[in-house]
């Protein structure tokens, strides 16, 4: 299998299937495309060859393409049954999918105002966003409640005990909360620490820090690194 991704420092959607596959030991090769959103850029031309949606990530299994992160996750669940993509228990699996779908379609304020930028530390920006953006505060409140309920029921360290697709879906949220130093409760800090220490996430973060790339379109709060 081959996974087509964007820059690791910025591409939250690429991060999700990559860290899941890495964490669970699923075999794949990485093909990274540097973000460039200008018209007719090499990125746009290249990704169009792989995905009719024109976006990353895309998973190739031989010559079969799967795009959209949730679709990729479900494909992996079907291809590798029993490998822990989703929780084994039916009800836990349904709840995990519900939380993953909520991430997939929601939390627009947090995503818009706090784009993923793993190498950055912007507490001043985070403080301003927190003060000015009610939507961000509501998103974080909902995320913390959902995490607390899942961790309380499972006992942790991950949302449903073992690392699964739902933790991969929220890994970029963990990165955002760290980058912008948004106010969070101790249990959220603890969960973020467990996610960051997971080998799959740790490997992605290390690669992101090595990129040393600066893409203006993904840097709304800085003019340089």
N, C-alpha and C positions, 0 to 999 in steps of 0.2 A: 504494500500500500504506500501511497505517496500523499502527503498533506501539503497543500499550497497555503502559505501564510503571508502576512505582511510583517512590518517591523515589530520586533518583540517588545520594544519599549512602549509602543503606542497601541498595538492592535489587540484590543480586548477580546474581540470575537475569535481571532486566531488562537489566542492563549487558551481558550476553554478546551477544545478537543486535543490540542497538543499536550497540555499538562495531564489530561485524563489518560491519554494513550501512554505517555511516559511513565506516569505513576503506576499504571496497571501492567506495564511491561508488554504492551501490544506492539507488534512489529510495524514500523513505518519508516519512510525516508522523508526528510523535510526539504521543501523547495520554497525558499523565501524570496519574495518580491519586494523591492524597496518602494514604499509609498511615494507616489507622485500623482496628484489628482488634477494636474493640468490637462487640457484637451489634447488628445492624441499622444499622451505620455507613454513611455515604454511600459509603465505599470498597467495603464488602462488597456493597451494593446495586448499585453501578455495575459492578463487575467481574463480578458474576453475569450481567449483561446480555451480556457479551462471551464468557465462558468457562464451560462446564459444570463445570470443575474449580474455579472460583472463585479463580483465582490469576493473577498476572501473571508473565511477559509473555504477550501474545496478539498474533498477527500477523493483520491483515485484508488480504486481497487481493480487492478488490471486496467481495462479501458472503460470502466464504469465510474462515472462521476457522481458524487453526492455533495450538494452545497447546502448552506445554512447549518449553523452549529447544532441545533437540536436534531435535525435530520441526520447529521453525521453521528451524533451520540446514539440515536436509535438504531442506526445501521450497525454500529459497533456492538450494541447490546445483542442484536440478532446474530451477528457473525461470531461473537465470542461469548456464548452463553456460559454463565457460571463464573465469569472472570470479574464480576463486581462492578460492572458499569452502573447498574442500579441496585438498590437493596434487594435481597432475595425475598423478603416477606412482601406479599401482595399489597397490603395496606401501606406499609412503609414505602414501597415503590411508588404507589399512587401519590402519596404525600410528597415524596421527593420530586416527582415529576411536576406536581402542582407548583412547588416552590421554584423549580427550574423554569417553568413556563411563565411564572410571575416575573422572574428576572428577565426573561427573553422579551417580554412585551411591555414591561413597566420600568419604573424608577427613571423616567426621562429627565427629571430635574437634576438628579445626581449625575447622570451620564453627560448631560449637556454642559453643566457648570463645572464639573470636575472630571475632565477627560483623563483617561489613564495615561500616566507618565511615570514609569517605574523609577527612573533614576533621579527624579526631582524631589525636592523637599520644599514645600511652599506653605508653611503654616500661616503666614500673613494673608495670603490669598484665601486660604481656607477659612480664616477668621472672618474675613469680609463676606465671603459667600454665605457662611453660616448666619451672619447677622442680617443679610439682605434678602436671602432666598428662602422663603417659607417652604417652598416645594422640596428643597434639599433637606430641610429639617424633617419634614414629613416622611420623605423617602428613607432617611436613616432611621427614624423611629420605627417604621414598619419593618425594615430589615433586621434591626436589633430584636424586635419582638418575635419575628419568625425564627431567627437563629436561636434565641433563648428557649423557645418552646421545643424546637427539635433537639437541641442539646440536652435539655432537661429530661426529655423522654428517652433519648438514646444513651445518655451518660457520656457522650463524646468519645474521643476528642473531636471527631468530625460530626457533621450534622446528623448522620444516621449511623454513627459508630465508626465504620470504616470509610475511608475516602472513596467517594463515588462521583457520579456525574454532577450531582447537585453542588458538591463542593467545588468542582471545576467551574461550574457556571458562576459561582460567587467569588472565585479567586480574583478576578479583576476588581470587584468591589472592595475586597481586602486591600488591594494595591492603592485604590483611590483614597480610602480612609487613612492609609498611612501617608500618602503623598501630601494630602491637604490638612492632615492633623485635625480631622473633624472630631468634635467631642463625642466620645463613646464610653460605655460603661466597662468595668473590668472584665466581665465575661466575654464581651466582644473583643477586647484586646487579647484575651487568652485564645479565643478561637482563631483570630488573625495570626497569632504566633504559630499555632499548630499548622495552619494552612501554609504559611510562609516556609515552614520547616519541612513540609512534605517534599520528598526528593524530586518529584515532577515539577512542582512549583519552583523549588529552589534552582533547578537547572534552567528553567525559563528566565528567571530573574537574573541569574548570572550571565546568560547570553544577552539579555536586554542591556545590562550595564556595560557590556563589551562593545555594543554597537557604536556608541559615540557618534550618533547621527543626529542632526537637528533638522526637523521638517517643520517649516513655518506654519503650515495648515493645522498641525497638531499641537502648536504651542501658543494658545491664545493669551497666556499670561507672561510670556517672556519673549525677548528679542534675541537671546543667545543663551547657551548653556552656562 
